[in-house]
Amino acid sequence: MLTKKQLELLDFINKRMQRDGVPPSFDEMKDALNLRSKSGIHRLITALEERGFIRRLAHRARAIEVVKLPDALDKSPGFTPRVIEGSRGEKPRHAVPVETGNAIDLPLMGRIAAGVPIEAISHAEHDVSVPGSMISSSGHHYALEVRGDSMIDAGINDGDIVVIRETSTADNGDIVVALVEGHEATLKRFRRKGSAIALEAANPAYETRVFRDDQVKVQGRLVGLIRTY
């Protein structure tokens, strides 16, 4: 699920590239979406990139590639989606089959990646079985489906299910679900630096995002991961 603004921006970029062969400038994007500053466009671009809809090409000005379009957008006859395929990875040596791990049902609250709106993880879609060993005796737990490759170097792949324990605090280095500026939920590594909080991706293709501490609220901490092979 994309937010209205994310969908509008993706549609605008795609139509301009189909018409002109080059993406619009950030100023043009800002004006098209009636935003006051380009910082909002930067956030939307990051969200679309980490969810796999666009790709920014390094060392080239205004280089944005549309990788795929959601069903909500009409796909023009000239557009051929190019989906980036990624390996599911080797099965870890100590992986535990869910069916033999005293499975417990948790609510699957939707999908998460940098830029996913909190509304997308507000309501349970259905339950998912997870090994009981992942669940601590205290605290509420839920599951999320990962979208994007921003945490791939931490062993978290697109399509994985992450198990989250609700908490409002985190230690440096924890992988957390963070609510950014009250409207954007993201799965990232948490670092506090004085009065600032850095949300680090585990992929060198993505930049660390730094916010004031009052702009970030920890929603939960990663305690387990489920992968289908």
N, C-alpha and C positions, 0 to 999 in steps of 0.2 A: 504494500500500500504506500503510495506517495501522497504527500500533502498537496494541497491545491497549488501552492506556489512552486513546489518542486515539479509538478506536472506541467504547469504553465511555462516554466523555464525550459524544460526538456523539449516541449512542443515548439517553443520559439527558436531554440538552437537548431533543432532538426529542420524546421521549415526554412530558416535562413541558409543553412548549409545546402539544402536541396536547391534553393534558388540561386545562391551566389557561389557555392563551392567553398566558402570559408565561414567560420563561426563569427557571430557578432562580437563586438567589443563588450567589455564589462559595463561601460557607460550605456551602451545600447540595451543591454540586458536590464540594467537598473531602471532605465526609462520605460521599457516595455512592461515591467512588472510593477511600476509605480512605487519603487522603493526609494528611500531617502538617501541611502549610502550604498557604496559598493561592498561594504562588509557583509551585508545580507546576501549579496550575490555569491561572495566567497563561501559562505556557509552552505548555500544551496548547491553550488558546484561540488563542494566536498561531499555532501550527502549523496548526490547523484553518482559521483565517481566511486565512492566506497560501496554503493549498492550495485555497481556493475552496469549502469546505464550509459555512462560516458567514460572516456579515458583522456587524461591530459598528457600530451606528448612532451617529453623533456627537451629543453634547450631550443624550443621554438615558440615564438610569440603567438599568442591567441590560438594555440594548437589544441583543439578539442575534437575528439572523435566520438561520434554516437555509436555505441556498441549494440544496443538493443532498445526497443521501445515497449512500454507496457501495453496491455490490451486496451486500456482506457484511451489510447491515442490511435487515431486512424493512421495506418501505415501506408505511405504513398507508394505507388507502383514502382518507383525507382529505388526504393529503400530495401536493401538486403541486410537483415540483422546479422551481425557477426558476434557470436557468443564465445567468450573466452573460456575454454575448457580447462579445468584444473584437476590434478590427480587427487584421489581420495586419500592417498598416502598408505604406507604399510601399517598393518595392524600392530599396535604396541605389544611388546612381549608380555606385559602383565595385564592385558585387557581382560575384563570379566564379562562373560555373556550375561545379558540382563536377566534371562530366564533362570539363571542359577545364582543370582545375587540377592535373593529375598526381595524381589521387586516391589516397589511402592509406586502408586499412581500419583503423579503431580500434574497440576494444570499447565498446559502449554499455552503461554500467554501471547503468542504471536512471534514475530520476527524482529531481530535487532541487528543493526549495523550503525556506524556513524551516520547521523542524519535521519534516523528513523524517528518519527514523532512518538511521543509517549502514549498517544491515543492508541497506537498499534499494539501496545503491550498492556492495555488496561483491562481487557476482557478475555477470559479464557476461551480458546477455540475448542479444545478437547483435552483429554488427559493423555499423558505419556508415562510408560513404565520406566523407572530408573532403579538401579541397585540400591538397596537399603543402606549399604555402607557409605553412600554419598551423603546421606541425610543425618545431620546432627540431631541430638535429642531436644535441642532448644531452637526456637526461631521458626519462621514461616519460610517455605521453599517453593519455588516455581521453576518452570523450564521455558527456555526461549530458543527459537531456531535462528541460527546465524546466517546472515546474508552478507557476501562480500569477502574480500581477502585481506582486510586491514590487520588481522591478528594471526596471519598464517604462520609467522615465525615463532609464535607461542604455541603452535600445534593446534590452532583452532581454524578449521577449514570451513568454506562455504557449505552450508547444508548440515553442519553439526548441530547437535542439541546441547546447550549449556544448562547446567543446573545452578541456580542462583539462590543464595540464602539472603533474605531481606535484612538489611542493616543500613544505618545512616552514617557509619564510620568506616574508615579504611586505613590501612598502613601503606607506607610507600612500597610500591612494587606489586600491590594487589591488583588483580584484574576485576574491574567493577562495572556495574551498570550505573552510569552517571546521567543525571538530568541536567542539561545545559540550558541556562537562561529560561527555565520554566517550560520549555516546549520541545526539546530535542533529547532523545535518549540514545546513548551510545555505549558500546562495550569497548573499554580501553584500559590500559594500565595506568594506575593512579600514582601521581607524584605531587607532594606538597612542597612548594618552594617559597618559604616566607608567607606572604599574604596572597600568593598566587597558587593555582592548581594547574598542573600540566597533565593532559590526557594523551598518553603515548600510544601510537599504533605499534604493532609488532610486524612491521613491513617497511623497509626503507623507502618504498615508493610514496609513503604518506608522511606528511609533516606532523610534528607534535603540536597540539593545540594548547595554548596557555590562556587561562581565564582568571579573573579575580575570584577569590574564594567564595564570595557571595553569589557568583554566577553558576556554581556547580553544587549539586546535591547528590550525594551517593544514595543510590536506591537499593543496592545489593552487591554481594561479593560472589565471584565464581567459586564453586566448590566441587564441580564435577563436569564431565563432558561425555556425551554419548555419540558414537559414530556408527553408521550403517555401512557394511562392506558388501 
